[in-house]
Structure formats: C-alpha cells, structure tokens
Amino acid sequence: MSVKIAVDAMGGDNSPAAEVAGAIAASRQWGCRVVLVGDTARIQAELDKHQARDLDLEIHHASEIVGMHDSPSDALRKKKDSSIRVAFDLVQQGVAAAVVSAGNSGAIMACGMFVFGRVNGIERPAIGTFLPNLNDQTMVLDMGANVDCKASHLYQFAIMGSLYVEHALVKSRPRVGLLSNGAEEKKGNDLTREAHQLLKKSPLNYLGYVEGGDIYNGAVDVVVCDGFVGNVLLKVSEGLAVAIGTMLKQEIEGRFWAKLGYLLGRPAFAAFKKRTNPAEYGGAPLLGIAGVGIVCHGSSDPMAISIAIRQAGEYAKIRFEEKLATLL
C-alpha cells in the first residue's frame, strides 16, 4: 500500500483548486493516498466539482494560511495552525509520511527544520531542483534556502545531491560539479575555492569546477552553488524557456512556410515542450531535514502537484535521511 502524503492545500497561487485537482490526479493515476490540509469548506467545495468519492482522499482542517509575504519566523511563531505547519505536524505524528506544499518556501523550510529537525551533521538543509539536460536531468542545489553560505555548506550540499541522484535517478557514483565562472582552478571566489579544496578530498565523484552551460549539456549529474546564485539561475532558466517559446510562436505565426513546417514537426515541438516544462519535474526536495518535504512552485498547476505527490511518496520510501546520516 502506498504511503499517505500531506498536501498543503492553501499555499499556492491557485489554491485550493490546483492542489485538489492534483491530489485527485495522483490518486487516480498512481493510487496515491492524500490528506489535504487547509480550510475544510473551501477544499470540500473543490472536491465536489470532481467525481472523487471513490478515491483515498481526506481533509484535515487548518485555520490559518501563510502568505507569500509572511516571514518564516512569523509563520512559525504566529501561525501555528497554518496549513503548512499542520501538514508537517501530521507527518511528525505518523499520520502521513511526507509533505507537499506550493506555499512560501522560506516558511516551508522553517517549519520543516522546526518540526523535523536536521539530519545530524547537516548545518544547513538545501532545496534541490532537477533541470533538463541533453541526456537526462541535472540536480542543482541550493536553489534559494541559503543565500549566504560557508564552504562546509557547499560540501554538504554536494553529499546530499549526490545521494539523492543516486537513488532518484538510479545512478551509481553521480558526477558532481561546483558552479563557478570558469573551469580553471584559478577561477571562482573565496567561497568556491575553499569548497573546491574540501570536495577534492571527498569520496564523491567530484569533477571540479563547472560553468553554467554544463548544467544543460549533461557533463555532470549534480551542480552545487549557494542559494543566491541558485535562485537567480532558476529564475533565468524559467524566463528563458518562456521567452524561447514565445519567440518561436511569433516567428511561426508570421510566416506561411513556418506554419507548414510547424504542422509537420508538431510531434517534435510537443516533445520539446514536455521536456522543458517545469511541471514535468514536480517539486524540489528539502534535503537535510530529518523527514520528507517537497516544495512546489507557487504557480504549480494540477499536473505539477500530482507529480510532486508521487515524488514525495517515492522519496519517503527510500529513507533518504537515514542513508544521509550514515555518510556524515
């Protein structure tokens, strides 16, 4: 039987509609068991729009919502009955095995650390995100949880990313790179140079410095950076994907032969769109907390939520935090 996933139904831009539809899709397609956390009346109203009475879906009431502009500390101290906090509490109580939320990422991380704690030996948990490359996927971390980092943090990010990719993508000895402004050892800044020396002495399959393009050409499986750089990288990648799609559409609409070519190449265009669609990658795991949490983009649609729910169930089954503790 699949594990039960606690879904924060109130955190996203389109909540609770996207979360409810995503939970229904995950239950129908993969048999996922879900408890939707949030305002019971609003969640039930969304459920009533679907034929979902035969699915293993529950509602657990939470009276408060953490907004995108709430600080993580306020979310912890002032909103103890928020849908984010209650979802983590349900896991801690053994009601569910993992949390999925499209809410305030800072609050999600804060609640995860407060309720679950950190894996022994981990100073700073990180957010890891998969980005598409020419061959498969590249995990990049940290994607925003830690703006200011020490070399030891980057070292621990590398350990967590390598372990996660090993199990999530079934890759033996994943290739790890440290993001810098050039591949030469003289490049980088004080932070990357110190982290580079630590990683060279590690048991990881560390290949050294990598540049931004190596994330997408498949040269490595894991790319490590601080959260400031990682978040900028993520936003640039998302914006570039949208811009390319828009520019391509503009060029096709303006030319007859381009329209004809598009019709002939429609399957290839559809495959490309699917490959570069962030929703296809679900959510980003919180690595380093002593439990399972998945952070989704605030604008996640039902497909992204459903994939994140499945992802959370798979993550919970590998007992990542226990395996990580043995490496530190």
C-alpha positions, 0 to 999 in steps of 0.5 A: 500500500502506498504511503499517505502524503500531506498536501498543503492545500492553501499555499499556492497561487491557485489554491485550493483548486490546483492542489485538489485537482492534483491530489485527485490526479495522483490518486487516480493515476498512481493510487496515491493516498492524500490528506489535504490540509487547509480550510475544510469548506473551501477544499470540500467545495473543490472536491465536489466539482470532481467525481472523487468519492471513490478515491483515498482522499481526506481533509484535515482542517487548518485555520490559518494560511501563510502568505507569500509575504509572511516571514518564516519566523512569523509563520512559525511563531504566529501561525501555528495552525497554518496549513503548512505547519499542520501538514508537517505536524501530521507527518511528525505524528505518523499520520502521513509520511511526507509533505507537499506544499506550493506555499512560501518556501522560506516558511516551508523550510522553517517549519520543516527544520522546526518540526523535523529537525536536521539530519545530524551533521547537516548545518544547513538543509538545501532545496534541490531542483532537477533541470533538463539536460541533453541526456537526462536531468541535472540536480542543482542545489541550493536553489534559494534556502541559503543565500549566504553560505560557508564552504562546509555548506557547499560540501554538504550540499554536494553529499546530499545531491549526490545521494539523492541522484543516486537513488532518484535517478538510479545512478551509481557514483553521480558526477558532481560539479561546483558552479563557478565562472570558469573551469580553471582552478584559478577561477571562482571566489573565496567561497568556491575555492575553499569548497573546491579544496574540501570536495577534492578530498571527498569520496564523491565523484567530484569533477571540479569546477563547472560553468553554467552551460554544463548544467544543460549539456549533461557533463555532470549529474549534480551542480552545487552553488549557494542559494543566491546564485541558485535562485537567480539561475532558476529564475533565468532558466524559467524566463528563458524557456518562456521567452524561447517559446514565445519567440518561436510562436511569433516567428511561426505565426508570421510566416506561411512556410513556418506554419507548414513546417510547424504542422509537420514537426508538431510531434517534435515541438510537443516533445520539446515542450514536455521536456522543458516544462517545469511541471514535468519535474514536480517539486524540489526536495528539502534535503537535510531535514530529518523527514520528507518535504517537497516544495512546489512552485507557487504557480504549480498547476494540477499536473505539477502537484500530482507529480510532486505527490508521487515524488514525495511518496517515492522519496519517503520510501527510500529513507533518504535521511537515514542513508544521509546520516550514515555518510556524515 
